Amino acid sequence: MTSTAATGTACPHCGWPDAAEPFQVVSRHDTAAGRTVWTRCGCGSLQVRIVEASGVRVVSRSRPPVTAQA
């Protein structure tokens, strides 16, 4: 997974805005500092979002899955 803490505000693979609703929420976990939310972008990229009092930020994301070519 690649870190996105200090980079753009959109998925580098498909351009979906990080501030928009994720395509799919995979799981949510409460932490001492807030909440960690694992989401999947429309392109298939898995993302880790940190939800704190100051807002939501994507801190890590994977590449979209590789699809088999016929």
Secondary structure, DSSP 8 states (H G I E B T S, - for coil): -EE-TTS-SB-TTT--BTTS--SEEEEEEEETTEEEEEEE-TTS-EEEEEEETTEEEEEEE---------
